[in-house]
Every structure is written in C-alpha cells, then in structure tokens.
Amino acid sequence: MTADLKRDAYFSIQTVGIQDWDASSAHYNRYEATPYEALDILFQFFDMPSAGRFIDFGSGKGRVPIYIHHYFRNPVCGIERSFQLLEQAEANEEKYRLHHHVKGKQIDWVRMQAERYVVKPLDTVFYFFNPFSVQIFAQVVANILHSVHENTRPIYIILFYETVEYRDWLERYTTLVPIQEIELSVTDPYEKFVIYTN
C-alpha cells in the first residue's frame, strides 16, 4: 500500500488517482491530488494563519480541504468545476466526518469555474496545484486582489508546481511578492511550493 493510500485510509477517503479531461477542457489540467508527504512538508515551514478561510482552487476529490480541516480546524472551501469530482469530494467528507466524529460545518464545496468565484472577505489562503491555464489563473488572482482592495487583509497564495507562465504573470502584473520556496526534489526544479503574499 502506498503512502497516499495509507493516509487516505486514515481519513477514510478515496482521493488517489489521475483523471484527464477531454479536448474541450483545454484550459483545465488533469485531476491529480497533492501528495500527503508534500502537504506535511509544506506545513512544517508555512505557518497557517489561525484566522480566515483556506480556498483550494481545483479541489478535486477533496484531499487538501479535508487535510486542512483535520490538522488546523480552519474553515475550508473547495472550488471545483467537475460535478463528478465534487460528488466524490462530498462523499469523502461524509465518510471522514463519520470516521473521525467531526461535528459542525467548516468544509464547503462550490461547483463552478474558478474565475467566477466571488472571493469573500473571510478568504485569506489560496491554494493552486496548477489546475488551469495562465489565462484563468490571471482572472482568479485579479478577483483575489479586487477582494483585498475592497477588504484590506494579508493574503497568501500557495502554488504547487508553479509554472513559468504563472510566475511571469505574477511578476509582471501584480505587486505580490514570493516569501517562501519549499523545494521537495533535488532532480525536479518544479516540484516545490512557492508562497506569495501582499
């Protein structure tokens, strides 16, 4: 049993696997969950804010939101365009709640395209595992920055496998600054987390 399967079993969920989309989804990348080991390393170095809500863009089957809720008890919201994946995320949450006797509602799921999500004043940490094209990423970040302009607060954007296109767009069109790089591989320069803030 792989490490990810073992952790899925601990949470009583099923998130392992890869799912490709058809050609009509050219702006959206395949489903692949962030490895648990990578998440463990991320949160050894990044201090999760105690206030605010964690947003996972392209939340898939719900691994990251459930992980965040379990270890930090922060409110979490998964944004996912795929009805099929969102159904699996909701089923995973239900099994997790039963297995771990979780009460209260701090995990939300929203089925919509990421660029249509209206960022709330509560939203402070935004997570991306390369879920879509830079064109959509630009719209999502613009929405985040508009929300910050309307309701001033510190925010954090966490990128896993940051693309050159994402980085170049952030450098060229925003004043967000990278504050942490957490490398996970000596052979793959892209296998890292990059954290930006305002």
Secondary structure, DSSP 8 states (H G I E B T S, - for coil): --HHHHHHHHHT----SEE---GGGTTB--EE---HHHHHHHHHHS---SSSEEEEET-TTSHHHHHHHHHH---EEEEES-HHHHHHHHHHHHHHHHHHT--S--EEEEES-GGG----TTEEEEEESS-B-HHHHHHHHHHHHHHHHHS----EEEEES--HHHHHHHHHH---EEEEEEE--SS-TT-EEEEEE-
